[in-house]
Amino acid sequence: MRFKQLRAALFAAAVLAASGAAHAASPSDWCASGKTVHFAGITWESGAFATEVLRQILEKGYGCKTDVVPGSTAATETALAHNDIQVWAEQWTGRSEITAKAVASGSVKLVGDTLPGGTKEGWFVPEYVVKGDAARGIKPSAPGLASVSDLPKYKNLFTDDEEPNKGRFLNCPSGWDCERVNTRLLKVLKLDDSYTNFRPGTGAALDAAIASAYERGKPILFYYWGPAALMAKYKLTELKMPPYNDACWQTLRNESSTSQCASSYMVSHITVGVSTPFYQADPQLITMLQKVQFPMDFLNSTILEMNTKKLDGSTMATDFLKTHPEMWKQWVPADVASKIQASLAS
């Protein structure tokens, strides 16, 4: 009996040892196995900054090999779903059908909540339009303007140069998701009779039009969003919209919808999109990504600095790691933080 028990114990130990050896032979750590972590090359400032912060943390702190893969949003999100890219650093939840389908199919995971409180989108006017600006000698030109429902009363304030009998609403460039939503909102809010739907050619043209009006103290009505540089540069007042209604929001975004209803913009949460194979292979990196957070005011100011100083995401990320260890040290273990600081010092 004692011999049988000993033999059984030895057999069990052998099974456990074999199991452990097999587990060790299949690397669970993506970087330790020598694989490159491919990041999507996001072109807008906040996305480029977040990409470079995460990429440099992986390289300097975890010894990973990384690169950035350029391409359109649709192309890189598709690549993420196929594990040709492992990390998409700034995913706005609820805005991408490609990512939504990939998450539903299980090929992509969304981790973390990198912007506490979520994004901001809506229709804005400069604060001085409503409150004035004593320092600049500007009196309020629309002190009663608080909601989009007030806009018909103020169409002459926001006069369109080409159609003087109407006000001008400054929309997004054609082709942007927000342009389609705003166009439908103008209709369902019954504002298309009193306002023209002006679409600038590019995002830069939108910013330039807002900046030009603001610097001259002129009234302007426009769509905008945060995080963004102008949110830090100027004092803006957001106009109240009908409360958020998910069913109505879907009709505003759906190309095939024939019956839209009004809703304020959905608050998107910003997450990190990762391919499922990467998510499964490297839990320590996923744990780090789940902790990443950039407060809205900080991100707006960072984007503004990138914009005014013409800094790219890589330069801004390196500066962030050097000057804000109190933020990023909360995301990583102490030994990883030491490696990052040593790399920065050298």
C-alpha positions as CSV (number, residue, x, y, z in Angstrom):
1,M,0.0,0.0,0.0
2,R,2.8,2.4,0.9
3,F,4.5,1.6,-2.4
4,K,1.3,2.3,-4.4
5,Q,0.9,5.6,-2.6
6,L,4.5,6.6,-3.3
7,R,4.2,5.6,-6.9
8,A,0.9,7.7,-7.2
9,A,2.6,10.6,-5.6
10,L,5.6,10.4,-8.0
11,F,3.3,10.1,-11.0
12,A,1.3,13.2,-9.8
13,A,4.5,15.2,-9.3
14,A,5.7,14.2,-12.8
15,V,2.4,15.4,-14.3
16,L,2.7,18.7,-12.5
17,A,6.3,19.1,-13.6
18,A,5.4,18.3,-17.2
19,S,2.5,20.8,-17.0
20,G,4.8,23.5,-15.6
21,A,7.4,22.8,-18.3
22,A,4.8,23.0,-21.0
23,H,3.5,26.3,-19.6
24,A,7.0,27.8,-19.4
25,A,7.6,26.7,-23.0
26,S,4.7,28.7,-24.2
27,P,5.6,32.3,-23.4
28,S,2.7,34.3,-21.7
29,D,4.6,37.5,-22.1
30,W,4.5,39.1,-25.5
31,C,7.6,41.1,-25.1
32,A,9.7,38.4,-23.4
33,S,9.0,36.1,-26.4
34,G,10.6,38.7,-28.7
35,K,7.5,39.9,-30.5
36,T,7.1,43.5,-31.6
37,V,4.2,45.4,-30.2
38,H,2.7,47.3,-33.2
39,F,0.8,50.5,-32.4
40,A,-1.7,52.2,-34.6
41,G,-0.4,55.5,-36.0
42,I,-3.1,57.9,-34.8
43,T,-2.9,61.3,-36.5
44,W,-4.8,63.7,-34.1
45,E,-2.8,65.3,-31.3
46,S,-4.3,63.5,-28.2
47,G,-4.1,60.2,-29.9
48,A,-0.5,60.7,-31.1
49,F,0.5,61.8,-27.6
50,A,-1.2,58.8,-25.9
51,T,0.3,56.4,-28.4
52,E,3.9,57.7,-27.8
53,V,3.5,57.7,-24.0
54,L,2.4,54.0,-24.0
55,R,5.0,53.0,-26.6
56,Q,7.8,54.6,-24.6
57,I,6.7,53.0,-21.4
58,L,6.7,49.6,-23.0
59,E,10.2,50.2,-24.5
60,K,11.9,51.9,-21.6
61,G,10.1,50.1,-18.7
62,Y,9.3,46.6,-20.1
63,G,12.0,46.1,-22.7
64,C,9.5,45.7,-25.5
65,K,10.2,46.1,-29.2
66,T,7.7,48.5,-30.6
67,D,6.8,50.3,-33.8
68,V,4.0,52.6,-35.1
69,V,2.0,51.5,-38.1
70,P,0.6,54.4,-40.2
71,G,-2.8,54.2,-42.0
72,S,-6.3,55.5,-42.0
73,T,-8.5,54.9,-39.0
74,A,-10.5,52.2,-40.8
75,A,-7.4,50.4,-42.0
76,T,-5.7,50.4,-38.6
77,E,-8.8,49.4,-36.7
78,T,-9.2,46.5,-39.2
79,A,-5.6,45.6,-38.6
80,L,-6.2,45.5,-34.8
81,A,-9.1,43.1,-35.3
82,H,-6.7,40.8,-37.2
83,N,-3.8,41.2,-34.7
84,D,-1.6,42.8,-37.3
85,I,-1.6,45.7,-34.8
86,Q,-1.7,45.1,-31.1
87,V,-2.5,48.5,-29.5
88,W,-4.9,51.4,-30.6
89,A,-4.2,54.0,-27.9
90,E,-7.3,56.2,-28.1
91,Q,-10.6,54.4,-28.8
92,W,-13.7,56.6,-28.5
93,T,-16.4,54.1,-27.5
94,G,-19.5,54.0,-29.5
95,R,-17.9,55.7,-32.5
96,S,-16.5,52.9,-34.7
97,E,-18.6,50.2,-36.3
98,I,-15.4,48.3,-37.1
99,T,-14.2,48.2,-33.5
100,A,-17.7,47.4,-32.2
101,K,-17.9,44.4,-34.5
102,A,-14.4,43.3,-33.5
103,V,-15.3,43.6,-29.8
104,A,-18.6,41.6,-30.3
105,S,-16.7,38.9,-32.2
106,G,-14.1,38.7,-29.5
107,S,-11.1,39.7,-31.6
108,V,-10.5,43.0,-29.8
109,K,-10.7,44.0,-26.1
110,L,-11.2,47.6,-24.8
111,V,-9.3,48.2,-21.6
112,G,-9.0,51.1,-19.1
113,D,-10.7,54.5,-19.0
114,T,-8.0,57.0,-20.0
115,L,-10.1,60.1,-19.8
116,P,-12.0,60.4,-16.5
117,G,-15.6,61.6,-17.2
118,G,-15.4,61.0,-20.9
119,T,-15.3,63.2,-23.9
120,K,-17.1,66.5,-24.5
121,E,-18.9,67.4,-27.7
122,G,-21.6,69.9,-28.6
123,W,-22.4,73.4,-30.0
124,F,-20.5,76.3,-28.6
125,V,-20.1,80.1,-28.7
126,P,-17.3,82.2,-27.2
127,E,-18.1,83.0,-23.6
128,Y,-18.0,86.7,-24.3
129,V,-21.1,86.4,-26.5
130,V,-23.1,85.5,-23.4
131,K,-21.2,87.2,-20.6
132,G,-19.0,89.8,-22.3
133,D,-15.4,90.4,-21.6
134,A,-14.6,93.5,-19.6
135,A,-10.9,93.2,-20.0
136,R,-11.3,93.3,-23.8
137,G,-14.1,95.9,-23.8
138,I,-16.6,93.4,-25.1
139,K,-20.2,93.7,-24.0
140,P,-22.5,90.6,-24.1
141,S,-24.3,90.4,-27.4
142,A,-26.6,87.5,-26.5
143,P,-27.0,87.5,-22.7
144,G,-30.1,85.3,-23.0
145,L,-28.5,82.6,-25.2
146,A,-28.3,79.4,-23.2
147,S,-29.8,76.7,-25.4
148,V,-30.0,75.6,-29.0
149,S,-33.8,76.4,-28.8
150,D,-32.8,80.1,-28.3
151,L,-30.8,80.2,-31.6
152,P,-33.6,81.4,-34.0
153,K,-33.8,84.6,-32.0
154,Y,-30.1,85.2,-32.6
155,K,-29.8,84.4,-36.3
156,N,-28.9,88.0,-37.1
157,L,-26.1,87.9,-34.6
158,F,-24.4,85.0,-36.4
159,T,-25.1,86.4,-39.9
160,D,-23.9,84.3,-42.8
161,D,-21.9,86.3,-45.3
162,E,-23.4,84.5,-48.3
163,E,-27.0,84.4,-47.0
164,P,-27.4,87.5,-44.8
165,N,-31.0,86.6,-44.0
166,K,-29.7,83.5,-42.1
167,G,-27.2,82.8,-39.3
168,R,-24.2,80.6,-39.9
169,F,-23.6,77.4,-38.1
170,L,-20.0,76.2,-38.4
171,N,-20.1,72.5,-38.8
172,C,-17.3,69.8,-39.1
173,P,-15.7,69.2,-42.5
174,S,-17.6,67.0,-44.9
175,G,-17.1,63.3,-44.3
176,W,-16.6,63.5,-40.5
177,D,-19.1,61.6,-38.4
178,C,-19.9,64.8,-36.5
179,E,-20.8,66.6,-39.8
180,R,-23.5,64.1,-40.5
181,V,-24.9,64.2,-37.0
182,N,-24.9,68.0,-36.9
183,T,-26.6,68.2,-40.3
184,R,-29.4,66.0,-39.0
185,L,-29.6,68.0,-35.8
186,L,-30.1,71.2,-37.7
187,K,-33.1,69.6,-39.3
188,V,-34.7,68.0,-36.3
189,L,-34.2,71.1,-34.2
190,K,-35.9,73.1,-36.9
191,L,-32.9,75.4,-37.3
192,D,-32.2,74.7,-41.0
193,D,-34.6,77.5,-42.0
194,S,-32.7,80.1,-39.9
195,Y,-29.1,78.9,-40.2
196,T,-26.9,77.8,-43.0
197,N,-24.9,74.6,-42.6
198,F,-21.3,75.8,-43.3
199,R,-18.7,73.0,-43.7
200,P,-15.1,74.0,-43.6
201,G,-12.7,72.1,-45.8
202,T,-10.5,70.7,-43.1
203,G,-10.2,70.5,-39.3
204,A,-7.5,73.1,-39.5
205,A,-9.9,75.4,-41.4
206,L,-12.5,74.9,-38.6
207,D,-9.9,75.8,-36.0
208,A,-8.7,78.8,-38.0
209,A,-12.3,80.2,-38.4
210,I,-12.9,79.9,-34.6
211,A,-9.6,81.4,-33.7
212,S,-10.1,84.3,-36.1
213,A,-13.5,85.2,-34.7
214,Y,-12.4,84.8,-31.1
215,E,-9.3,87.0,-31.5
216,R,-11.4,89.7,-33.1
217,G,-14.1,89.4,-30.4
218,K,-16.8,88.5,-33.0
219,P,-19.8,86.2,-32.4
220,I,-19.5,82.7,-33.9
221,L,-21.6,79.5,-33.5
222,F,-19.8,76.2,-34.0
223,Y,-19.5,72.5,-33.2
224,Y,-16.5,71.5,-31.1
225,W,-15.2,68.7,-28.9
226,G,-12.7,67.9,-26.1
227,P,-10.0,66.9,-25.6
228,A,-8.7,69.6,-28.0
229,A,-6.3,72.5,-28.0
230,L,-8.9,75.3,-28.4
231,M,-10.7,74.0,-25.2
232,A,-7.6,75.1,-23.3
233,K,-6.9,78.3,-25.3
234,Y,-10.3,79.9,-25.2
235,K,-13.2,80.4,-22.9
236,L,-16.2,78.8,-24.6
237,T,-19.8,78.4,-23.6
238,E,-21.6,75.1,-24.5
239,L,-25.3,75.5,-25.5
240,K,-27.8,73.2,-23.8
241,M,-29.3,70.5,-26.0
242,P,-32.2,68.1,-25.5
243,P,-31.1,65.4,-23.1
244,Y,-29.2,62.4,-24.3
245,N,-31.5,59.7,-25.8
246,D,-29.8,56.6,-27.0
247,A,-32.5,55.7,-29.5
248,C,-32.4,59.2,-31.0
249,W,-28.6,59.2,-31.0
250,Q,-28.6,56.1,-33.1
251,T,-30.9,57.6,-35.6
252,L,-28.7,60.7,-35.9
253,R,-25.7,58.4,-36.7
254,N,-27.4,55.9,-38.9
255,E,-27.0,56.6,-42.6
256,S,-30.1,54.6,-43.4
257,S,-32.4,56.2,-40.8
258,T,-35.3,58.0,-42.4
259,S,-36.7,59.4,-39.1
260,Q,-34.4,61.3,-36.8
261,C,-35.1,62.7,-33.3
262,A,-33.0,65.1,-31.2
263,S,-30.4,64.2,-28.7
264,S,-27.3,65.7,-27.2
265,Y,-24.0,64.1,-28.1
266,M,-23.2,60.8,-26.5
267,V,-20.4,61.0,-23.9
268,S,-17.7,58.6,-25.2
269,H,-15.3,56.9,-22.9
270,I,-11.8,56.7,-24.1
271,T,-10.2,53.3,-23.8
272,V,-7.2,51.5,-25.2
273,G,-8.1,48.9,-27.9
274,V,-5.9,45.8,-27.8
275,S,-6.0,42.7,-30.0
276,T,-7.2,39.6,-28.0
277,P,-4.1,37.6,-28.6
278,F,-2.0,40.4,-27.1
279,Y,-4.5,40.8,-24.2
280,Q,-4.2,37.0,-23.4
281,A,-0.5,36.9,-23.8
282,D,0.6,39.8,-21.6
283,P,-1.5,40.3,-18.5
284,Q,1.1,42.6,-16.8
285,L,0.9,45.0,-19.7
286,I,-2.9,44.9,-19.7
287,T,-2.8,45.7,-16.0
288,M,-0.7,48.8,-16.8
289,L,-3.0,49.9,-19.6
290,Q,-6.0,49.6,-17.3
291,K,-4.5,52.2,-15.0
292,V,-3.6,54.9,-17.6
293,Q,-5.5,58.2,-17.1
294,F,-5.1,61.7,-18.4
295,P,-7.4,64.4,-16.9
296,M,-9.3,66.5,-19.4
297,D,-7.7,69.8,-18.4
298,F,-4.2,68.3,-18.6
299,L,-4.9,66.7,-22.0
300,N,-6.3,70.0,-23.4
301,S,-3.3,71.9,-22.2
302,T,-0.9,69.2,-23.6
303,I,-2.6,69.4,-27.0
304,L,-2.4,73.2,-27.0
305,E,1.3,73.0,-26.2
306,M,1.9,70.5,-29.0
307,N,-0.1,72.8,-31.3
308,T,1.6,76.1,-30.5
309,K,5.1,74.7,-30.3
310,K,4.7,72.4,-33.3
311,L,5.7,69.4,-31.2
312,D,5.1,65.8,-32.3
313,G,3.7,63.1,-30.1
314,S,7.1,61.5,-29.5
315,T,8.7,64.7,-28.2
316,M,5.7,65.6,-26.1
317,A,5.6,62.1,-24.6
318,T,9.2,62.2,-23.6
319,D,8.7,65.6,-22.0
320,F,5.7,64.1,-20.1
321,L,7.6,61.2,-18.8
322,K,10.4,63.5,-17.6
323,T,8.2,66.2,-16.0
324,H,5.1,64.2,-14.7
325,P,6.4,61.1,-12.9
326,E,3.7,61.7,-10.3
327,M,1.1,60.7,-12.9
328,W,2.7,57.8,-14.8
329,K,4.3,56.2,-11.7
330,Q,0.8,55.3,-10.6
331,W,0.4,53.0,-13.6
332,V,3.6,50.8,-13.3
333,P,5.4,48.8,-10.6
334,A,8.4,50.4,-8.9
335,D,11.0,48.4,-10.7
336,V,9.5,49.4,-14.1
337,A,9.4,53.1,-13.0
338,S,13.1,52.9,-12.1
339,K,13.9,51.5,-15.6
340,I,12.0,54.3,-17.3
341,Q,13.7,57.0,-15.2
342,A,17.1,55.5,-15.8
343,S,16.4,55.4,-19.6
344,L,15.3,59.0,-19.6
345,A,18.4,60.1,-17.6
346,S,20.7,58.5,-20.1
